[in-house]
Amino acid sequence: MKKVFAIIALMGVFTFGMTQTMSAQDEEAVDTAAVEQVDSAAVEAAEPEEVAVPEETKEEVSMYKQLKTKFIEGDAGFMAIVAIALIIGLAFCIERIIYLALADVKTDKMLAEVEKALDAKDVEKAKTACRNTRGPIASICYQGLMRLDAGADAVEKSVVAYGAVQASNLEKGCSWITLFIAMAPSLGFLGTVIGMVAAFDAIQVAGDISPTVVAGGMKVALLTTIFGIVVALILQVFYNYILAKIESITAQMEDATISLLDLVAKYNLKK
């Protein structure tokens, strides 16, 4: 339930941010237009000169308006489904990125403290060093030290079993990201089919195959496909980053596990 609420909260923040950005851009466009009118009126009254309007402002406003127009032209109701897929997919991506960022902790200092404690035969101090360190690697080492008295085999089995649990926690939610990556272009292709059907309906009603008759349906078909592919590409970039992060943390877990087993072996030899 906590994950669901976290994802819903992220979606709300993302949606609110988009709304604020759009309204801010609209206000900026209105303010810019008003300032331009006042400046041009003053210049005309004083001296007939051309007032230079920054090209960046023109481009920003036109790009925003063009994107908004194309979104509406692609059937706003259907395009909203693609936008929702993007928002939910990004929410899962952001949740995974935050989780992996918190899990990616350098454990060299912790392993050094564990080695020092085991050399002094102070198991409790080694456990404390693991407890005071955040991340799955420290948790795996702690589970191994909990079974230190049972022998090296018990430690190894515990580390392997708990390592599998931590690895599955790292990959949790990735299946939903792949779902939205696959769903976004599929929704785009569905919009393509719907647009083609609308074009043929227009041809049937008009009894003519002129470009003007089929242009509307074809535009819907192409725009939905474009937006679906763009959404899939955005989510794919985040997903590949998440996979690379998971692989990096998993490699660190395996390296730390081998180091811990070596320390346990040295501790048993000193008994």
Summary of the structure (lengths in Angstrom):
residues: 271
radius of gyration: 29.4
end to end distance: 46.9
largest distance: 97.7
contacts: 817
relative contact order: 0.12
helix: 88%
strand: 0%
